Structure formats: structure tokens, C-alpha cells
Amino acid sequence: MLRVFLIRHGLTTMEGCYKGRLDVPLSSEGIKQMKVLAQALRMLLEGKPLEAIYCSSLRRAKEGAGIIAQAWEAPVRISPSLRERHFGAWEGRSHEELRTEPQYQDWLKEPLGRTPPGGEPFETFRKRVLGAWRDITASHQEGNICIVAHGGTNRLILCHLLGLPLEKLFCLAQEPGCLNVLELEPQGMLLRHLNWRPLS
């Protein structure tokens, strides 16, 4: 059995807006969230080793992965394909700032079929994230690994594994600093925890 600890990075210094490819750091609270998660992994792993930690190439994910790596002395492997969707001209802007723009209103009605100006088409995002997921899981037949990524990235992976239509993507909560625990076996997948956040 392969057990995957799929984590969303903690809070950043730029909350309340579309971050996408913006390379923002974790906030002090986000750092604390990741330290708490690193300790929670000790309880969940019950003395078993963590073979590898994967993360996207964005700073907020790398910082989170680094905190976990310090606690576990596990190697960190960076995968740029795990990055969040690129939101183009909307990055750094909030829903409130954008809500009167016609192009944004159209996107809200059809987020899978429309692309933010200068941003990444959803199908391109889907293919690169699931490609990264397949590459990672193909490299580990058993044991325990950790992936530190982003809200959109994690939702895509979860939708894929649960066999949910992509229209249900935003029905899956992924709060900053949350943990999902997946157990993968040849006969299927068991979701042990979804959007779980340990108490500090």
C-alpha cells in the first residue's frame, strides 16, 4: 500500500486574492500551521518513515515542504507541474475587485470552459497536474510520501481519484494548512482524511 499525505500549503502574506503563479511566502501563521502538520504526521505515521516529500516550485509550497523535511529528514523533490493554475491578469486581485468585470462574471459561470486573460486554460492545468500525480505515484509502489501543493492542484487530484465530475471541483474544501490522507492499492483508493487540520 502507498499512503499519500496530500497537503495544501499554509496561509501566505497575500490572502483574499488570486495568487496563482505569484511567488508569495508563508505568513507567520502559515509557518505555524505547517509546523503543527509536521508534528501531526508523527502521530499518523506511527513510527514509519516518510520516504519523500514532493512540492511545487512556488515559494509557499517549498517553504511548507521544507518545514516538514526538517522534522522528518526526508528529501524534498520539486515538481513545477504541481503549481497552482495561472490566473493571468487576475493574480493579486480579489473577488471584490473583479466582480464587476464582464469577463470575470463569465468565468464565474463557466470556470472550466473559460480562461482568465493571460492565464492558463483549465485543460492545460488538468493535464500537467494529473501528469505529475501519475509520475509521482508510479515511482512509489508502497510506503509513505507527502505532497505539498495548492488548493486547485489538490482538488484536481481528489476529483480524479474519487471519480467526480470536474464540475464538482469546488465542492471539495481545501483550507490553507489542510491535510488529506490517501491510501492507494491496486484494487482502488481509500480516502482516510479530507481537508483535515490538526489543532495547534
Backbone torsions as a table, in degrees:
resi	resn	phi	psi	omega
1	MET	NA	137.2	173.1
2	LEU	-104.9	124.6	177.2
3	ARG	-107.2	126.3	-177.2
4	VAL	-114.2	125.3	174.6
5	PHE	-99.2	101.2	-175.9
6	LEU	-96.8	114.8	-171.2
7	ILE	-117.7	140.9	166.7
8	ARG	-94.6	136.1	178.8
9	HIS	-53.3	161.0	179.3
10	GLY	-76.0	-178.1	178.9
11	LEU	-57.6	147.6	-178.8
12	THR	-113.5	179.4	177.2
13	THR	-79.7	-0.9	-179.4
14	MET	-134.0	78.9	179.1
15	GLU	-96.9	160.1	176.4
16	GLY	84.2	11.9	178.7
17	CYS	-144.6	170.7	176.9
18	TYR	-77.4	117.1	-178.3
19	LYS	-91.3	-45.3	178.3
20	GLY	51.7	-118.3	-178.0
21	ARG	-88.6	-1.7	178.1
22	LEU	-60.7	133.9	-172.4
23	ASP	-95.3	70.0	-175.6
24	VAL	-93.3	149.4	-179.8
25	PRO	-85.5	168.6	171.0
26	LEU	-69.5	147.8	172.3
27	SER	-81.5	174.7	177.9
28	SER	-61.1	-36.6	177.4
29	GLU	-68.3	-38.5	177.8
30	GLY	-63.7	-38.7	176.3
31	ILE	-63.1	-42.4	178.3
32	LYS	-62.4	-42.2	178.8
33	GLN	-58.3	-42.4	-178.1
34	MET	-70.7	-33.4	176.4
35	LYS	-66.7	-38.8	177.2
36	VAL	-64.7	-42.1	177.9
37	LEU	-62.9	-40.3	179.5
38	ALA	-59.4	-39.5	177.8
39	GLN	-72.1	-36.6	178.5
40	ALA	-62.7	-32.7	178.1
41	LEU	-62.3	-31.2	178.2
42	ARG	-61.2	-42.9	178.7
43	MET	-65.9	-44.5	-176.1
44	LEU	-69.9	-33.0	-177.1
45	LEU	-83.2	-17.9	174.7
46	GLU	50.8	47.1	176.2
47	GLY	87.1	-6.6	179.4
48	LYS	-80.3	152.4	-178.4
49	PRO	-77.9	158.0	172.0
50	LEU	-103.0	112.8	-171.2
51	GLU	-71.8	-37.9	-176.5
52	ALA	-159.4	154.5	175.6
53	ILE	-123.2	124.9	177.3
54	TYR	-108.2	148.3	175.7
55	CYS	-153.3	164.4	175.2
56	SER	-75.0	173.1	-178.0
57	SER	-87.1	3.4	179.0
58	LEU	-84.0	145.7	-170.7
59	ARG	-56.0	-42.7	-176.0
60	ARG	-63.2	-34.4	176.8
61	ALA	-76.6	-40.9	179.9
62	LYS	-64.0	-39.4	178.1
63	GLU	-64.3	-42.8	178.3
64	GLY	-62.5	-44.1	178.6
65	ALA	-63.3	-37.3	179.9
66	GLY	-64.4	-37.6	178.3
67	ILE	-65.1	-42.6	178.4
68	ILE	-67.5	-39.6	-179.8
69	ALA	-62.5	-38.2	178.6
70	GLN	-62.0	-39.0	-178.4
71	ALA	-73.8	-26.8	-172.4
72	TRP	-114.2	-9.3	-176.7
73	GLU	53.2	41.7	178.3
74	ALA	-106.6	148.5	179.9
75	PRO	-69.9	145.0	176.2
76	VAL	-103.5	128.6	179.2
77	ARG	-117.8	121.2	-175.1
78	ILE	-91.2	129.7	177.8
79	SER	-123.6	103.8	179.4
80	PRO	-57.5	-24.9	-178.2
81	SER	-70.7	-10.6	176.8
82	LEU	-86.6	1.4	-178.7
83	ARG	-61.6	157.8	175.4
84	GLU	-64.9	161.9	175.8
85	ARG	-62.3	142.3	178.2
86	HIS	-82.0	118.7	-177.8
87	PHE	-97.8	11.7	172.3
88	GLY	55.6	-128.7	-175.2
89	ALA	-66.0	-13.3	-178.6
90	TRP	-88.3	-7.9	-178.7
91	GLU	-67.3	136.4	-176.9
92	GLY	85.5	-0.1	-180.0
93	ARG	-115.0	150.1	-176.3
94	SER	-94.7	166.9	175.0
95	HIS	-57.7	-40.7	-178.9
96	GLU	-63.2	-39.2	178.8
97	GLU	-67.0	-33.7	-171.7
98	LEU	-95.0	-17.3	-164.6
99	ARG	-63.2	-19.1	178.7
100	THR	-91.6	-5.2	-178.6
101	GLU	-81.5	126.8	-176.8
102	PRO	-55.9	-40.4	-178.7
103	GLN	-64.5	-36.8	178.4
104	TYR	-69.9	-40.9	177.5
105	GLN	-61.4	-39.4	177.2
106	ASP	-64.9	-40.2	-179.8
107	TRP	-65.3	-39.0	179.0
108	LEU	-61.2	-33.0	178.9
109	LYS	-76.3	-26.7	-176.0
110	GLU	-145.0	66.6	-174.3
111	PRO	-67.6	-21.0	179.6
112	LEU	-85.6	-26.9	-175.8
113	GLY	-98.1	-13.0	-179.1
114	ARG	-115.8	155.3	-175.7
115	THR	-118.5	132.8	174.6
116	PRO	-57.8	147.1	-179.8
117	PRO	-57.8	121.8	-177.8
118	GLY	76.1	7.8	-175.7
119	GLY	-100.2	-165.4	-173.6
120	GLU	-101.1	127.0	174.8
121	PRO	-58.6	143.6	-176.5
122	PHE	-59.0	-39.6	-177.4
123	GLU	-65.0	-34.9	176.0
124	THR	-65.1	-44.5	176.9
125	PHE	-58.9	-47.7	-178.1
126	ARG	-60.4	-46.7	-176.2
127	LYS	-65.1	-40.8	-177.4
128	ARG	-71.7	-39.4	-179.2
129	VAL	-66.5	-47.7	-178.9
130	LEU	-69.6	-29.0	173.3
131	GLY	-63.7	-42.8	177.7
132	ALA	-63.7	-43.4	179.0
133	TRP	-58.6	-45.9	-179.2
134	ARG	-64.8	-40.9	179.2
135	ASP	-63.1	-43.2	-178.2
136	ILE	-65.5	-50.4	-176.2
137	THR	-70.2	-26.3	176.3
138	ALA	-69.4	-22.5	-178.8
139	SER	-85.3	-8.3	-177.1
140	HIS	-135.5	109.7	179.5
141	GLN	-84.2	-26.4	-180.0
142	GLU	-154.8	176.2	-179.7
143	GLY	99.7	-155.4	-175.3
144	ASN	-133.7	127.5	175.9
145	ILE	-132.3	161.2	-179.7
146	CYS	-125.5	140.7	174.3
147	ILE	-125.3	123.9	176.6
148	VAL	-109.0	113.6	-174.7
149	ALA	-139.4	-141.0	-168.4
150	HIS	-130.2	167.3	-177.4
151	GLY	-56.7	-51.1	-179.4
152	GLY	-66.3	-41.6	178.5
153	THR	-59.0	-49.2	-178.4
154	ASN	-63.9	-41.0	-179.7
155	ARG	-62.1	-40.6	178.4
156	LEU	-60.8	-46.6	179.9
157	ILE	-61.8	-45.1	-178.5
158	LEU	-65.4	-42.9	177.2
159	CYS	-58.4	-44.7	-179.4
160	HIS	-60.6	-47.5	-176.2
161	LEU	-70.4	-33.7	-178.8
162	LEU	-85.1	-5.9	-179.2
163	GLY	69.2	28.0	-179.6
164	LEU	-87.0	145.6	173.5
165	PRO	-63.9	147.7	-176.5
166	LEU	-62.4	-21.5	176.7
167	GLU	-62.6	-18.6	179.5
168	LYS	-91.1	6.2	-175.6
169	LEU	-50.4	-46.1	-174.4
170	PHE	-85.2	5.9	172.9
171	CYS	-84.8	-8.5	-179.0
172	LEU	-101.0	109.3	179.1
173	ALA	-69.6	137.9	174.7
174	GLN	-141.1	85.7	-177.3
175	GLU	-77.2	154.1	176.4
176	PRO	-56.5	134.2	179.3
177	GLY	77.5	21.4	-178.8
178	CYS	-95.2	162.2	-178.5
179	LEU	-127.9	136.0	171.8
180	ASN	-119.3	134.5	-179.9
181	VAL	-114.6	120.1	-176.6
182	LEU	-118.8	132.7	175.9
183	GLU	-112.1	117.2	-174.6
184	LEU	-108.7	125.8	176.1
185	GLU	-133.4	162.3	-178.7
186	PRO	-54.5	-32.0	-177.6
187	GLN	-85.2	-5.4	178.0
188	GLY	151.9	-168.5	-175.6
189	MET	-124.0	140.8	173.9
190	LEU	-117.3	126.3	177.1
191	LEU	-93.3	108.1	-177.8
192	ARG	-81.9	-42.3	-179.0
193	HIS	-138.8	142.7	177.0
194	LEU	-130.2	125.3	175.7
195	ASN	53.5	39.6	-177.8
196	TRP	-86.7	133.4	177.0
197	ARG	-126.8	115.1	-179.9
198	PRO	-67.7	152.4	177.6
199	LEU	-73.5	142.5	-179.9
200	SER	-79.2	NA	NA
